[in-house]
Amino acid sequence: MHLRFSQDLKALLELLAERPLTLNDILAETKERGFSLVMGLFALPFLLPMPPGLAGPLGCGCLILSLQMATGRRSPWLPPRIAQVEFPKWLSKTLLTNLHKLTGILEKVARPRMRSIAYSPHAWQLNGLCMAWLAFLLMLPIPFTNPIPTAGILILSVATLEADGLLMCVGYGLTLAITLTVFGIAYGLWLAPGFVQSWFG
């Protein structure tokens, strides 16, 4: 039976009510689906106010898992030191609750479609490759850009979990658009000091 992303999150919230969660708990609960779920959890804080210095570790975790997808791996693995990290209950609940709200919106349009694409092993690898690239963009020290690749990661995560080939295609197009946007912003910031100096000089 196909379980929706929101059902995975509900199960994790129920588990959280009993004890704090580690990433190992999340991966054990969701198995293969844990790839996209954990990447969603890693990416979500970039849409919320968070302390500086988290972009590197969270982006790196997302990058590790997405690269495993890109190589065709179906069973997620994290280094033991990372997998055993215990999230405080308040943080886990905040992330899971907000992710549940966001994916609830996406689930209104996401459903199994274009299954020849959705269940293709090449699509699985391409999804991983796109999310790895978006995670890399997420880690770049470019101001004001974090929410942009985060949106792409969340859309591809839901598309993968919901076996929605159409949404995957949207995600591929969005990955290209995000790449152009992030580099456009970076180029604009690089030109800005010279432009301001010439304008007021």
N, C-alpha and C positions, 0 to 999 in steps of 0.2 A: 504494500500500500504506500502511495506517495505521501510523505509528510511535508507539510508546508514549513517554511522558515519560521513562521510565528509559533508553530507547535514545538519546534526545537527550543525556541526561546522560552516558551511557557514551562517546558520540562526543566530547563536550567534554572528558572526563577524559583520553581518548587524545590529543586535541590539546594539552591542558595538559602532558602528559608531554614534548612536544617543545619547547614554548616558553610563556612567559607569555601570558595571554589579555587581550584588551581587550573591552569591550562590543561593539565592531564585529565582532570575531571571533565572538562568541556569536550576534549577530543574523544574520550571514552564514551561519553553520552551520545555524541553525534557521529562518530566513526568517520566514514568518507566525507560526510557532509560537514565535518568539523573544519575542513580546509577553508571553505568560504565563510563559515560562521566566525571562526577565530580571526580571519582577516578583517571581517566586518567589525569585530570588537577592537582590533588594533587600529583600524582607520577612524572609527567613530569619534574618538576624542578630538580629532582635528576639526570637527564641526562644532565643538563646544569650547568654552574658555578652559584653558589648562595651563599649568605651570610651564615655563620654558625648559628646554632640555629633554623633553619627552619625544620629540620628533624622531631623533636618531634611533633609540631603542624600539619604539613602536613600529617605525618604518622598517627597521631591520627585521623584526619578527614577521611582518607582513611579506617582506622580500624573501625570507627563507622559505616560507610556505608556498608562495606563488611560484618560486623557481622549482620546487618539487613538483607542482602541477605541470609546469612547462616541460619537465622531463618525463611526464607520463605517470608519475607515482600516484597511487590511489590511497595509500595509507599515510596520513600526516605524521611527521616526526619533528620534534623540537629537542634541542640539547637539554639534557636532564636538569641542568641548573635553571633554565628558563621554564621548562615544563612543570617544575615543582614550585614555582613562584606562586604564593598564595595571595589572591586579591582580597583586600578588606571587603567585608560584606557591603558597606555603604557604596564603595566604588563599583563593585560588581553589579549591584542592584541598579545604580544610576546608569551604567553603560548598557546593561541588558534592557532596562525599561525604555531608554531613549532609542536603542536599536530596534526594539519591538515597535515603537511608534512609527519610526521611519520606514521600516520594512512593511508595516501594515499598509502604508500608502502605496508602496510599490506593488504589493500583492494584489491590489485592486486591478492592476493592469497586467500583472505577470501570471501566466498559466502555461501548461505544456503546449507548445506550438512548434512547428517546423522541426519535428523530432529527428529527422535525418541529420540535421545540424546539431541539435541539442545533445544527442547521444553519441555523436561521433568522437572517437578518441582524439582526433585532430582538433576538434573544437575545445575539448578539455585542455589540451596543451596550449592552444592559442589563447584561451581565457587566462591560463596561468601566466603566459608570456605578457599579455596586456597588463595584468595586475602587477606583475613584477616591474614593468616599465613605469606604471603609475606610482608604485611604491617608491621607486627611485626618484621620480619627480617630487614626490611628497617629502623626501629627505633633503632636497636641495634647499639651501638657505636663501630662498627668494621670498621677500616679504609679500604678505597678502594672498599667497597662492595655495596654501594648504587645503582649503575646502574644495578646490577645483579637482585635483586628482582623487580626493576622498570620495566625491560624488561618483566618479567613474568606477572606483573599486566596489562601492556599495551596489551599484547597478549590475555590474558583472557578477558579484557574489550572489545576488538574488536570482539573476538569470540562470546561473549555474545550478543553484539549488532547486529552482522551479522548473528546470528543463525547458526553458523558454528560448527557442532558437531565434525567434524574432527579436527579443530583447537583447540577446547576445550580439546580433548584428548591429543593433542600436549602440551597444556598448563599444563595439569595434570602431564605429564612426565617431563616437564620443571620445574614445582614446586618441584618435587622430586630432580631433578638434581641441582637446585638452592640451596635447603636445604643442600645437601651434599657439594656443593661448598663453601657456606658461612661458614658452620661449619668447613670445611677443612681449610679455610683461618684463621678462628679464632684459630683453634688448632695449625696451623703453627706459627702464631704470638705469641701464648702462649709459644711454645717451643723455639722460636727464641733467646731470651736472653740467655738461658742456652746453646744453640747450639753455639752461637757466642763466649761465654765465654770459652767453652771447646775447640773450634777450635783454638782460639788465646792464650789460657792459656798454 
